[in-house]
Amino acid sequence: MRNPPRDLLERLRYFEKQVEDLFRRLFEDQLAPTALANPGAFPAVDVIEEEGSIWVRADVPGVDRSSLELFAGPQFLVLRGTKPAPETRWSYLRVERSYGPFQRMVLLPAAGDPSAIRAGLDRGVLEIQIPKMEERRRGYRRIPIE
């Protein structure tokens, strides 16, 4: 027969863990870095905003330059490519790294100029500079209300 106070204590601990899990899930997107909130997203990216540019840095280790493609619009950037599979001469006991085709869309925090984007790949890091569009080139204008 179980000791009732111990059973009650176990129930309280279980309840406490459930509440902690609930709060973690509710606030995870606000408090955790995106890579932790979205595990498995490949490639992992950083988006940095400066006064005149937006920078996107993506980790693409093992991906050849020739298999990468970039597409851009004023408000988004799409990175597409293929990460080659490893040699099959071994018998793998565990495979945790991802392989094959991938695509990642990044929403930009400000309008960028797709015609002036520059990109470079160095040591597995793709660095993309997107100049911000000037206000007059965006096509926005103030409309007076009569």
C-alpha positions as a printed NumPy array, in Angstrom:
array([[  0.   ,   0.   ,   0.   ],
       [  1.314,   3.436,  -0.961],
       [  1.949,   6.095,   1.596],
       [ -0.714,   8.819,   0.894],
       [  1.523,  11.852,   1.628],
       [  4.136,  10.514,  -0.759],
       [  1.479,  10.007,  -3.41 ],
       [  0.28 ,  13.576,  -2.893],
       [  3.846,  14.85 ,  -3.14 ],
       [  4.35 ,  12.959,  -6.402],
       [  1.137,  14.478,  -7.751],
       [  2.314,  17.968,  -6.812],
       [  5.668,  17.411,  -8.514],
       [  3.906,  16.131, -11.617],
       [  1.605,  19.169, -11.634],
       [  4.58 ,  21.508, -11.171],
       [  6.37 ,  19.911, -14.131],
       [  3.26 ,  20.248, -16.299],
       [  2.989,  23.963, -15.443],
       [  6.702,  24.499, -16.19 ],
       [  6.312,  22.731, -19.543],
       [  3.282,  24.873, -20.37 ],
       [  5.136,  28.122, -19.619],
       [  8.189,  26.949, -21.542],
       [  6.055,  26.236, -24.617],
       [  4.131,  29.515, -24.317],
       [  7.215,  31.709, -24.06 ],
       [  9.727,  29.654, -26.023],
       [  9.334,  31.714, -29.222],
       [  9.887,  34.982, -27.376],
       [ 12.78 ,  33.97 , -25.154],
       [ 14.695,  31.328, -27.081],
       [ 16.858,  31.892, -30.132],
       [ 15.138,  30.906, -33.369],
       [ 17.387,  27.883, -33.843],
       [ 16.203,  26.49 , -30.504],
       [ 12.565,  27.369, -31.149],
       [ 12.695,  25.808, -34.611],
       [ 14.979,  22.78 , -34.31 ],
       [ 15.968,  21.154, -37.557],
       [ 15.698,  24.323, -39.652],
       [ 18.428,  24.146, -42.263],
       [ 20.345,  26.178, -42.899],
       [ 20.522,  28.085, -39.641],
       [ 20.495,  31.815, -40.382],
       [ 21.269,  35.102, -38.671],
       [ 19.55 ,  38.282, -39.919],
       [ 21.262,  41.559, -39.069],
       [ 19.897,  45.019, -39.832],
       [ 22.155,  48.036, -40.277],
       [ 21.215,  51.529, -41.324],
       [ 21.745,  50.925, -45.044],
       [ 21.801,  47.135, -45.363],
       [ 20.363,  43.856, -44.211],
       [ 22.797,  40.987, -43.769],
       [ 21.825,  37.33 , -43.847],
       [ 24.406,  34.773, -42.751],
       [ 23.627,  31.103, -43.306],
       [ 25.591,  28.059, -42.145],
       [ 25.933,  25.687, -45.09 ],
       [ 28.834,  23.372, -44.176],
       [ 29.615,  20.763, -46.781],
       [ 27.479,  22.461, -49.436],
       [ 29.229,  23.235, -52.705],
       [ 28.911,  26.748, -54.142],
       [ 27.605,  25.338, -57.424],
       [ 24.613,  23.701, -55.704],
       [ 23.43 ,  26.931, -54.016],
       [ 20.753,  29.202, -55.491],
       [ 19.48 ,  32.539, -54.179],
       [ 16.209,  34.223, -55.094],
       [ 15.089,  37.575, -53.737],
       [ 12.213,  39.972, -53.688],
       [ 11.935,  43.257, -51.784],
       [ 10.634,  41.533, -48.619],
       [ 12.126,  38.029, -48.778],
       [ 15.143,  35.914, -49.621],
       [ 15.035,  32.249, -50.649],
       [ 18.083,  30.017, -50.281],
       [ 17.981,  26.676, -52.062],
       [ 20.581,  23.965, -52.483],
       [ 21.599,  20.372, -51.966],
       [ 23.8  ,  18.939, -49.261],
       [ 25.486,  15.803, -50.609],
       [ 24.992,  12.519, -48.791],
       [ 28.043,  10.89 , -47.231],
       [ 29.758,   7.881, -48.682],
       [ 27.868,   4.641, -48.237],
       [ 30.921,   2.45 , -47.724],
       [ 30.345,   2.485, -43.963],
       [ 27.592,   0.961, -41.86 ],
       [ 26.19 ,   3.907, -39.939],
       [ 25.035,   3.344, -36.367],
       [ 23.554,   6.826, -36.042],
       [ 22.784,   9.575, -38.563],
       [ 21.907,  12.96 , -37.061],
       [ 23.078,  15.279, -39.813],
       [ 20.696,  16.086, -42.656],
       [ 21.42 ,  15.571, -46.341],
       [ 19.686,  16.179, -49.639],
       [ 17.823,  19.157, -51.058],
       [ 16.86 ,  22.064, -48.81 ],
       [ 15.099,  25.388, -49.105],
       [ 14.838,  28.221, -46.594],
       [ 12.818,  31.404, -46.928],
       [ 13.822,  34.419, -44.853],
       [ 11.465,  37.353, -44.413],
       [ 13.38 ,  40.625, -44.386],
       [ 12.756,  43.264, -41.694],
       [ 12.828,  46.065, -44.307],
       [ 12.468,  46.351, -48.066],
       [ 15.676,  45.311, -49.835],
       [ 16.885,  46.032, -53.343],
       [ 17.041,  42.646, -55.139],
       [ 19.089,  44.095, -58.003],
       [ 21.981,  45.095, -55.711],
       [ 22.421,  41.965, -53.561],
       [ 25.933,  40.61 , -53.049],
       [ 26.723,  37.134, -51.729],
       [ 29.869,  35.227, -50.848],
       [ 30.71 ,  31.808, -49.433],
       [ 33.646,  31.324, -47.082],
       [ 34.36 ,  28.278, -44.876],
       [ 30.772,  27.033, -44.952],
       [ 29.164,  30.402, -44.177],
       [ 27.109,  32.101, -46.876],
       [ 27.055,  35.86 , -46.299],
       [ 24.484,  37.935, -48.155],
       [ 24.335,  41.744, -48.148],
       [ 21.02 ,  43.258, -49.18 ],
       [ 21.036,  47.045, -49.575],
       [ 17.849,  48.64 , -48.288],
       [ 15.654,  50.378, -50.829],
       [ 15.358,  54.095, -50.551],
       [ 11.889,  55.323, -49.607],
       [ 11.308,  56.922, -53.022],
       [ 12.224,  53.693, -54.871],
       [  9.836,  51.498, -52.912],
       [  6.814,  52.725, -54.796],
       [  5.056,  53.937, -51.671],
       [  3.578,  57.365, -51.503],
       [  1.391,  59.296, -49.139],
       [ -2.154,  59.652, -50.325],
       [ -4.092,  62.655, -49.059],
       [ -7.592,  62.026, -47.777],
       [-10.101,  64.564, -49.058]])
